[in-house]
Amino acid sequence: MALGIERNLHLQRSLAMVLWSLSMSLAPFIGQNWGGGSITRVKRSFYLANCFSLFWGLFSFLILAFCSHFILMTLTDDAAVLAYATLYLLIAPLGMGVMGVGANVGSGFNALGKPLAPLIISICQMLFLTVPLSLLGNSLFGLSGIFIGGILSMLISATVGCFWFYSVLDSKRSSDQISLRVLSA
């Protein structure tokens, strides 16, 4: 049984590597364009990376939803073990896309020279979102609620992180426009 879960988790990690690679590649691109003052390119690349992350997450979920049950059925006859493992492997991959968006947020802030922002997001996600939402999910829905609580915490922190990132970009654009007006006057 453990082998079946390990194989599925290996497949899940392999699919997640695409998103990690994307976020690591995004940082130098954002940093270069930020330094060059091309805020529009930074916003566009960040937006496209997040769209790709969400679509890749959906694709990964479909792959894992299709493969997990078959792999687990070959490795265990225990109905309870099969049910719990299948439940995890059907719910947990739903968060892969938002995990990618969260990784993009962290890389984006690091590229802007603001590493404190992703640290704050991560700490708040863990302490104020994941733990309480998982406990609430457990009390409302049992084991599946724990997994759903984790996904909701990623969704909330990725959304807040995106808004924060865009607000930093917009404040840079505003300050640049003010500087240009002062220089031209």
C-alpha positions in Angstrom: 0.0 0.0 0.0 2.7 2.5 0.9 4.3 1.8 -2.4 1.1 2.8 -4.2 0.9 6.1 -2.4 4.6 6.7 -2.9 4.2 6.1 -6.7 1.3 8.5 -6.8 3.1 11.1 -4.8 6.1 10.7 -7.1 3.9 11.3 -10.1 2.4 14.3 -8.2 5.9 15.7 -7.5 6.9 15.2 -11.1 4.0 17.2 -12.3 4.7 19.9 -9.7 8.3 20.2 -10.9 7.0 22.0 -14.1 5.5 24.7 -11.9 8.6 25.0 -9.7 10.7 25.4 -12.8 8.3 28.0 -14.2 8.5 30.1 -11.0 12.3 29.8 -10.9 12.5 31.0 -14.5 10.1 33.8 -13.9 12.3 35.5 -11.3 15.1 36.6 -13.6 12.7 37.7 -16.3 10.7 39.8 -13.8 13.9 41.2 -12.2 15.4 42.2 -15.6 12.2 43.9 -16.8 11.6 45.6 -13.4 15.1 47.0 -13.5 14.5 48.2 -17.0 11.3 49.9 -16.0 9.0 47.7 -18.1 6.2 47.2 -15.6 3.8 46.2 -18.4 6.1 43.2 -19.3 6.4 42.3 -15.7 2.6 42.3 -15.3 2.0 40.4 -18.5 4.6 37.7 -17.7 3.3 37.3 -14.2 -0.3 37.0 -15.5 0.7 34.4 -18.2 2.7 32.4 -15.7 -0.3 32.3 -13.3 -2.6 31.3 -16.1 -0.2 28.5 -17.1 0.0 27.4 -13.5 -3.8 27.1 -13.1 -4.2 25.2 -16.4 -1.2 22.9 -15.6 -2.8 22.3 -12.2 -6.1 21.3 -13.9 -4.2 19.0 -16.3 -2.3 17.5 -13.4 -5.4 16.9 -11.4 -7.0 15.1 -14.4 -3.9 12.9 -14.8 -3.7 12.0 -11.1 -7.5 11.5 -10.9 -7.3 9.0 -13.7 -4.1 7.1 -12.6 -4.4 7.1 -8.9 -7.2 4.6 -8.5 -5.7 2.1 -10.9 -2.3 2.1 -9.2 -3.8 1.8 -5.8 -6.1 -1.1 -6.8 -3.1 -3.1 -7.9 -1.4 -2.7 -4.6 -4.1 -3.2 -2.0 -7.3 -5.1 -1.5 -8.2 -3.3 1.8 -11.2 -1.2 1.0 -10.6 1.3 3.8 -7.0 1.9 2.8 -8.1 2.2 -0.8 -10.8 4.7 0.1 -8.6 7.0 2.2 -5.7 6.9 -0.3 -8.0 7.6 -3.2 -9.6 10.4 -1.3 -6.3 12.1 -0.6 -5.1 11.6 -4.2 -8.3 13.0 -5.6 -8.4 16.1 -3.4 -4.8 17.1 -2.8 -3.9 17.6 -6.5 -6.6 20.2 -6.8 -4.3 22.6 -5.1 -1.4 22.2 -7.5 -2.4 25.1 -9.7 -2.7 27.6 -6.8 0.5 26.2 -5.4 2.1 27.3 -8.7 0.6 30.7 -8.4 2.0 31.0 -4.8 5.4 30.0 -6.1 5.2 32.7 -8.8 4.2 35.3 -6.2 7.3 34.3 -4.1 9.6 34.4 -7.1 8.1 37.7 -8.2 8.6 39.4 -4.9 12.2 38.0 -4.7 12.9 39.4 -8.1 11.7 42.8 -7.0 14.1 42.7 -4.1 11.3 42.2 -1.6 12.0 38.8 0.1 10.1 39.7 3.2 6.7 39.6 1.4 6.8 35.9 0.6 8.1 35.1 4.1 5.1 37.0 5.6 2.7 35.3 3.2 4.1 31.8 4.1 4.0 32.4 7.8 0.5 33.8 7.7 -0.7 30.9 5.4 0.7 28.3 7.8 -0.4 29.8 11.1 -3.5 31.7 10.3 -5.0 29.8 7.3 -3.8 26.2 7.0 -4.1 25.1 10.6 -7.4 26.8 11.4 -9.0 25.8 8.0 -7.8 22.2 8.3 -9.2 22.0 11.9 -12.5 23.5 10.8 -12.6 21.2 7.7 -11.9 18.2 9.9 -14.7 19.1 12.3 -17.2 19.7 9.4 -16.2 17.1 6.8 -13.7 14.7 8.5 -10.5 13.7 6.7 -11.5 15.3 3.4 -12.1 18.6 5.2 -8.4 18.6 6.3 -7.3 18.3 2.6 -9.8 20.9 1.5 -8.7 23.3 4.3 -5.1 23.0 3.0 -6.2 23.9 -0.5 -8.3 26.8 0.6 -5.4 28.2 2.6 -3.2 28.0 -0.6 -6.0 29.7 -2.6 -6.4 32.5 -0.1 -2.7 33.2 0.3 -2.0 33.0 -3.5 -4.9 35.5 -4.1 -3.7 37.9 -1.5 -0.1 37.5 -2.7 -1.2 38.4 -6.3 -3.1 41.5 -5.2 -0.1 42.5 -3.1 2.3 41.9 -6.0 0.2 43.9 -8.4 -0.1 46.8 -5.9 3.7 46.9 -5.6 3.9 47.1 -9.4 1.3 49.8 -9.5 3.0 51.9 -6.9 6.2 51.7 -8.8 4.4 52.8 -12.0 2.9 55.7 -10.1 6.2 56.8 -8.6 7.9 56.6 -12.0 5.2 58.8 -13.5 5.6 61.4 -10.8 9.4 61.3 -11.3 8.9 61.9 -15.0 6.6 64.9 -14.4 9.1 66.4 -12.0 12.0 65.9 -14.5 10.1 67.3 -17.4 9.0 70.4 -15.5 
